[in-house]
Amino acid sequence: YLGITDTYIKLSSHLNTLSISDTNDLLKYFILMADFFEKSRKSEIRIQADIDLKLTDTLKYYTRDTKAALDLMYRRSRCLADFETANKNLDRARQKNKDI
């Protein structure tokens, strides 16, 4: 989209230059075309800003979702490690009771 808006800027400025330097019947046409490209450029910028906003919102959503998933995975792995440690300690305690 940046290439399109750059092209609109160039076309608009060249048509404005032509309308200033040219004094014939094409003057009105050049002014109208310059205004058209200027309005098109503003419209393209607005559209691009909307697209950027949507992409940013989507990225923030997935970032939060990923963070929540990582936190959940960490909590579950921590629980599993604690469970395995408790089972090992229980097995050791049972072994000591058998030895006595």
TIVO-2410 file (N, C-alpha, C; in nm, 3 decimals):
# residues 100
REC num residu      c1      c2      c3 atome chaine
REC   1      Y   0.081  -0.119   0.000     N      A
REC   1      Y   0.000   0.000   0.000    CA      A
REC   1      Y   0.086   0.126   0.000     C      A
REC   2      L   0.205   0.118   0.054     N      A
REC   2      L   0.290   0.236   0.056    CA      A
REC   2      L   0.329   0.277  -0.084     C      A
REC   3      G   0.349   0.182  -0.174     N      A
REC   3      G   0.382   0.213  -0.312    CA      A
REC   3      G   0.269   0.286  -0.382     C      A
REC   4      I   0.147   0.246  -0.352     N      A
REC   4      I   0.030   0.310  -0.413    CA      A
REC   4      I   0.019   0.454  -0.367     C      A
REC   5      T   0.035   0.477  -0.237     N      A
REC   5      T   0.022   0.614  -0.187    CA      A
REC   5      T   0.136   0.701  -0.237     C      A
REC   6      D   0.256   0.646  -0.250     N      A
REC   6      D   0.367   0.723  -0.307    CA      A
REC   6      D   0.338   0.762  -0.451     C      A
REC   7      T   0.281   0.670  -0.526     N      A
REC   7      T   0.244   0.698  -0.665    CA      A
REC   7      T   0.138   0.807  -0.672     C      A
REC   8      Y   0.039   0.799  -0.583     N      A
REC   8      Y  -0.065   0.903  -0.579    CA      A
REC   8      Y  -0.005   1.040  -0.547     C      A
REC   9      I   0.090   1.044  -0.457     N      A
REC   9      I   0.155   1.171  -0.422    CA      A
REC   9      I   0.227   1.228  -0.543     C      A
REC  10      K   0.303   1.143  -0.613     N      A
REC  10      K   0.377   1.190  -0.731    CA      A
REC  10      K   0.282   1.239  -0.840     C      A
REC  11      L   0.178   1.160  -0.866     N      A
REC  11      L   0.082   1.201  -0.969    CA      A
REC  11      L   0.014   1.332  -0.933     C      A
REC  12      S  -0.025   1.345  -0.809     N      A
REC  12      S  -0.093   1.466  -0.764    CA      A
REC  12      S  -0.001   1.587  -0.776     C      A
REC  13      S   0.123   1.572  -0.735     N      A
REC  13      S   0.215   1.687  -0.742    CA      A
REC  13      S   0.248   1.723  -0.887     C      A
REC  14      H   0.265   1.623  -0.974     N      A
REC  14      H   0.293   1.652  -1.115    CA      A
REC  14      H   0.173   1.718  -1.182     C      A
REC  15      L   0.054   1.671  -1.151     N      A
REC  15      L  -0.064   1.734  -1.209    CA      A
REC  15      L  -0.084   1.876  -1.157     C      A
REC  16      N  -0.052   1.899  -1.032     N      A
REC  16      N  -0.057   2.036  -0.980    CA      A
REC  16      N   0.044   2.125  -1.051     C      A
REC  17      T   0.163   2.072  -1.074     N      A
REC  17      T   0.266   2.148  -1.146    CA      A
REC  17      T   0.220   2.179  -1.288     C      A
REC  18      L   0.162   2.080  -1.355     N      A
REC  18      L   0.111   2.102  -1.490    CA      A
REC  18      L  -0.001   2.206  -1.491     C      A
REC  19      S  -0.087   2.202  -1.391     N      A
REC  19      S  -0.197   2.298  -1.389    CA      A
REC  19      S  -0.147   2.440  -1.366     C      A
REC  20      I  -0.037   2.454  -1.294     N      A
REC  20      I   0.019   2.588  -1.271    CA      A
REC  20      I   0.090   2.638  -1.397     C      A
REC  21      S   0.164   2.549  -1.462     N      A
REC  21      S   0.243   2.592  -1.578    CA      A
REC  21      S   0.160   2.598  -1.707     C      A
REC  22      D   0.055   2.519  -1.715     N      A
REC  22      D  -0.025   2.514  -1.838    CA      A
REC  22      D  -0.146   2.607  -1.824     C      A
REC  23      T  -0.169   2.690  -1.925     N      A
REC  23      T  -0.279   2.787  -1.917    CA      A
REC  23      T  -0.389   2.759  -2.019     C      A
REC  24      N  -0.393   2.640  -2.070     N      A
REC  24      N  -0.495   2.611  -2.171    CA      A
REC  24      N  -0.617   2.543  -2.109     C      A
REC  25      D  -0.697   2.478  -2.191     N      A
REC  25      D  -0.822   2.416  -2.145    CA      A
REC  25      D  -0.800   2.297  -2.052     C      A
REC  26      L  -0.682   2.241  -2.053     N      A
REC  26      L  -0.656   2.124  -1.967    CA      A
REC  26      L  -0.635   2.162  -1.820     C      A
REC  27      L  -0.631   2.290  -1.791     N      A
REC  27      L  -0.607   2.337  -1.655    CA      A
REC  27      L  -0.709   2.278  -1.557     C      A
REC  28      K  -0.836   2.285  -1.590     N      A
REC  28      K  -0.940   2.232  -1.501    CA      A
REC  28      K  -0.926   2.081  -1.484     C      A
REC  29      Y  -0.893   2.014  -1.593     N      A
REC  29      Y  -0.875   1.869  -1.589    CA      A
REC  29      Y  -0.759   1.833  -1.496     C      A
REC  30      F  -0.648   1.903  -1.509     N      A
REC  30      F  -0.531   1.874  -1.424    CA      A
REC  30      F  -0.563   1.898  -1.277     C      A
REC  31      I  -0.635   2.005  -1.248     N      A
REC  31      I  -0.670   2.034  -1.109    CA      A
REC  31      I  -0.763   1.926  -1.054     C      A
REC  32      L  -0.862   1.884  -1.134     N      A
REC  32      L  -0.953   1.779  -1.090    CA      A
REC  32      L  -0.880   1.647  -1.065     C      A
REC  33      M  -0.790   1.613  -1.156     N      A
REC  33      M  -0.715   1.488  -1.139    CA      A
REC  33      M  -0.623   1.495  -1.017     C      A
REC  34      A  -0.561   1.610  -0.996     N      A
REC  34      A  -0.475   1.625  -0.878    CA      A
REC  34      A  -0.556   1.608  -0.750     C      A
REC  35      D  -0.675   1.668  -0.746     N      A
REC  35      D  -0.761   1.653  -0.629    CA      A
REC  35      D  -0.805   1.508  -0.610     C      A
REC  36      F  -0.836   1.442  -0.722     N      A
REC  36      F  -0.877   1.302  -0.715    CA      A
REC  36      F  -0.767   1.215  -0.655     C      A
REC  37      F  -0.644   1.232  -0.703     N      A
REC  37      F  -0.534   1.151  -0.651    CA      A
REC  37      F  -0.502   1.185  -0.506     C      A
REC  38      E  -0.519   1.309  -0.468     N      A
REC  38      E  -0.498   1.347  -0.328    CA      A
REC  38      E  -0.602   1.280  -0.238     C      A
REC  39      K  -0.727   1.279  -0.280     N      A
REC  39      K  -0.832   1.213  -0.202    CA      A
REC  39      K  -0.810   1.062  -0.199     C      A
REC  40      S  -0.766   1.005  -0.310     N      A
REC  40      S  -0.738   0.862  -0.315    CA      A
REC  40      S  -0.624   0.825  -0.221     C      A
REC  41      R  -0.524   0.911  -0.215     N      A
REC  41      R  -0.410   0.887  -0.125    CA      A
REC  41      R  -0.458   0.886   0.020     C      A
REC  42      K  -0.541   0.984   0.056     N      A
REC  42      K  -0.592   0.990   0.193    CA      A
REC  42      K  -0.676   0.867   0.225     C      A
REC  43      S  -0.754   0.823   0.128     N      A
REC  43      S  -0.836   0.704   0.147    CA      A
REC  43      S  -0.748   0.580   0.167     C      A
REC  44      E  -0.644   0.567   0.087     N      A
REC  44      E  -0.553   0.453   0.100    CA      A
REC  44      E  -0.484   0.454   0.236     C      A
REC  45      I  -0.447   0.572   0.283     N      A
REC  45      I  -0.382   0.582   0.414    CA      A
REC  45      I  -0.479   0.537   0.524     C      A
REC  46      R  -0.604   0.578   0.514     N      A
REC  46      R  -0.705   0.538   0.612    CA      A
REC  46      R  -0.726   0.387   0.610     C      A
REC  47      I  -0.733   0.330   0.491     N      A
REC  47      I  -0.751   0.185   0.478    CA      A
REC  47      I  -0.632   0.111   0.538     C      A
REC  48      Q  -0.511   0.160   0.508     N      A
REC  48      Q  -0.391   0.096   0.561    CA      A
REC  48      Q  -0.386   0.106   0.713     C      A
REC  49      A  -0.428   0.219   0.768     N      A
REC  49      A  -0.431   0.234   0.913    CA      A
REC  49      A  -0.529   0.135   0.976     C      A
REC  50      D  -0.644   0.114   0.913     N      A
REC  50      D  -0.741   0.017   0.964    CA      A
REC  50      D  -0.684  -0.125   0.960     C      A
REC  51      I  -0.617  -0.158   0.852     N      A
REC  51      I  -0.557  -0.291   0.839    CA      A
REC  51      I  -0.449  -0.310   0.946     C      A
REC  52      D  -0.365  -0.208   0.965     N      A
REC  52      D  -0.261  -0.217   1.068    CA      A
REC  52      D  -0.322  -0.234   1.206     C      A
REC  53      L  -0.430  -0.163   1.233     N      A
REC  53      L  -0.496  -0.174   1.363    CA      A
REC  53      L  -0.551  -0.315   1.385     C      A
REC  54      K  -0.613  -0.372   1.281     N      A
REC  54      K  -0.667  -0.508   1.293    CA      A
REC  54      K  -0.554  -0.609   1.316     C      A
REC  55      L  -0.444  -0.593   1.243     N      A
REC  55      L  -0.332  -0.685   1.260    CA      A
REC  55      L  -0.270  -0.672   1.399     C      A
REC  56      T  -0.261  -0.549   1.447     N      A
REC  56      T  -0.206  -0.527   1.581    CA      A
REC  56      T  -0.295  -0.589   1.687     C      A
REC  57      D  -0.426  -0.571   1.673     N      A
REC  57      D  -0.519  -0.631   1.769    CA      A
REC  57      D  -0.510  -0.784   1.766     C      A
REC  58      T  -0.500  -0.841   1.647     N      A
REC  58      T  -0.488  -0.986   1.635    CA      A
REC  58      T  -0.358  -1.035   1.699     C      A
REC  59      L  -0.249  -0.962   1.675     N      A
REC  59      L  -0.121  -0.999   1.734    CA      A
REC  59      L  -0.127  -0.992   1.886     C      A
REC  60      K  -0.188  -0.888   1.941     N      A
REC  60      K  -0.200  -0.876   2.087    CA      A
REC  60      K  -0.283  -0.991   2.143     C      A
REC  61      Y  -0.392  -1.026   2.074     N      A
REC  61      Y  -0.477  -1.136   2.119    CA      A
REC  61      Y  -0.398  -1.267   2.124     C      A
REC  62      Y  -0.326  -1.298   2.017     N      A
REC  62      Y  -0.251  -1.424   2.014    CA      A
REC  62      Y  -0.134  -1.422   2.111     C      A
REC  63      T  -0.077  -1.305   2.135     N      A
REC  63      T   0.031  -1.295   2.233    CA      A
REC  63      T  -0.022  -1.328   2.372     C      A
REC  64      R  -0.137  -1.270   2.407     N      A
REC  64      R  -0.197  -1.300   2.538    CA      A
REC  64      R  -0.237  -1.447   2.548     C      A
REC  65      D  -0.292  -1.500   2.440     N      A
REC  65      D  -0.335  -1.640   2.439    CA      A
REC  65      D  -0.215  -1.733   2.456     C      A
REC  66      T  -0.107  -1.702   2.387     N      A
REC  66      T   0.015  -1.782   2.398    CA      A
REC  66      T   0.073  -1.774   2.539     C      A
REC  67      K   0.072  -1.655   2.596     N      A
REC  67      K   0.123  -1.637   2.733    CA      A
REC  67      K   0.040  -1.720   2.831     C      A
REC  68      A  -0.092  -1.718   2.815     N      A
REC  68      A  -0.178  -1.797   2.903    CA      A
REC  68      A  -0.151  -1.946   2.888     C      A
REC  69      A  -0.129  -1.991   2.765     N      A
REC  69      A  -0.099  -2.133   2.741    CA      A
REC  69      A   0.035  -2.171   2.804     C      A
REC  70      L   0.134  -2.083   2.792     N      A
REC  70      L   0.264  -2.111   2.853    CA      A
REC  70      L   0.253  -2.117   3.005     C      A
REC  71      D   0.177  -2.026   3.063     N      A
REC  71      D   0.158  -2.028   3.209    CA      A
REC  71      D   0.090  -2.157   3.253     C      A
REC  72      L  -0.011  -2.200   3.180     N      A
REC  72      L  -0.081  -2.323   3.212    CA      A
REC  72      L   0.013  -2.443   3.201     C      A
REC  73      M   0.093  -2.446   3.095     N      A
REC  73      M   0.188  -2.555   3.077    CA      A
REC  73      M   0.289  -2.559   3.192     C      A
REC  74      Y   0.335  -2.442   3.234     N      A
REC  74      Y   0.431  -2.437   3.344    CA      A
REC  74      Y   0.367  -2.489   3.473     C      A
REC  75      R   0.243  -2.445   3.502     N      A
REC  75      R   0.175  -2.491   3.623    CA      A
REC  75      R   0.155  -2.643   3.621     C      A
REC  76      R   0.117  -2.696   3.506     N      A
REC  76      R   0.095  -2.841   3.496    CA      A
REC  76      R   0.226  -2.919   3.510     C      A
REC  77      S   0.331  -2.870   3.449     N      A
REC  77      S   0.460  -2.940   3.460    CA      A
REC  77      S   0.512  -2.931   3.604     C      A
REC  78      R   0.488  -2.818   3.670     N      A
REC  78      R   0.527  -2.803   3.810    CA      A
REC  78      R   0.450  -2.902   3.898     C      A
REC  79      C   0.319  -2.915   3.871     N      A
REC  79      C   0.236  -3.012   3.945    CA      A
REC  79      C   0.286  -3.154   3.923     C      A
REC  80      L   0.319  -3.187   3.800     N      A
REC  80      L   0.368  -3.321   3.769    CA      A
REC  80      L   0.500  -3.347   3.840     C      A
REC  81      A   0.590  -3.249   3.841     N      A
REC  81      A   0.718  -3.267   3.910    CA      A
REC  81      A   0.695  -3.284   4.060     C      A
REC  82      D   0.606  -3.205   4.118     N      A
REC  82      D   0.575  -3.219   4.261    CA      A
REC  82      D   0.515  -3.356   4.291     C      A
REC  83      F   0.427  -3.403   4.203     N      A
REC  83      F   0.365  -3.534   4.220    CA      A
REC  83      F   0.470  -3.645   4.215     C      A
REC  84      E   0.560  -3.637   4.118     N      A
REC  84      E   0.666  -3.739   4.106    CA      A
REC  84      E   0.759  -3.736   4.227     C      A
REC  85      T   0.790  -3.618   4.276     N      A
REC  85      T   0.875  -3.607   4.396    CA      A
REC  85      T   0.805  -3.668   4.517     C      A
REC  86      A   0.677  -3.640   4.531     N      A
REC  86      A   0.601  -3.697   4.644    CA      A
REC  86      A   0.597  -3.849   4.635     C      A
REC  87      N   0.580  -3.903   4.515     N      A
REC  87      N   0.579  -4.050   4.498    CA      A
REC  87      N   0.715  -4.110   4.531     C      A
REC  88      K   0.823  -4.045   4.490     N      A
REC  88      K   0.957  -4.095   4.523    CA      A
REC  88      K   0.979  -4.094   4.674     C      A
REC  89      N   0.938  -3.986   4.739     N      A
REC  89      N   0.953  -3.978   4.885    CA      A
REC  89      N   0.870  -4.084   4.954     C      A
REC  90      L   0.750  -4.109   4.903     N      A
REC  90      L   0.665  -4.214   4.960    CA      A
REC  90      L   0.728  -4.351   4.942     C      A
REC  91      D   0.784  -4.379   4.825     N      A
REC  91      D   0.852  -4.507   4.801    CA      A
REC  91      D   0.972  -4.524   4.894     C      A
REC  92      R   1.048  -4.418   4.916     N      A
REC  92      R   1.164  -4.425   5.008    CA      A
REC  92      R   1.117  -4.452   5.150     C      A
REC  93      A   1.009  -4.387   5.191     N      A
REC  93      A   0.957  -4.408   5.326    CA      A
REC  93      A   0.909  -4.552   5.342     C      A
REC  94      R   0.847  -4.607   5.240     N      A
REC  94      R   0.800  -4.746   5.245    CA      A
REC  94      R   0.919  -4.842   5.254     C      A
REC  95      Q   1.025  -4.812   5.179     N      A
REC  95      Q   1.145  -4.897   5.183    CA      A
REC  95      Q   1.208  -4.896   5.322     C      A
REC  96      K   1.212  -4.780   5.386     N      A
REC  96      K   1.271  -4.771   5.520    CA      A
REC  96      K   1.188  -4.851   5.620     C      A
REC  97      N   1.056  -4.847   5.606     N      A
REC  97      N   0.970  -4.923   5.698    CA      A
REC  97      N   0.988  -5.073   5.678     C      A
REC  98      K   1.014  -5.119   5.556     N      A
REC  98      K   1.035  -5.262   5.532    CA      A
REC  98      K   1.169  -5.308   5.590     C      A
REC  99      D   1.269  -5.219   5.585     N      A
REC  99      D   1.400  -5.256   5.637    CA      A
REC  99      D   1.399  -5.271   5.789     C      A
REC 100      I   1.314  -5.200   5.854     N      A
REC 100      I   1.310  -5.206   6.000    CA      A
REC 100      I   1.237  -5.330   6.039     C      A
***
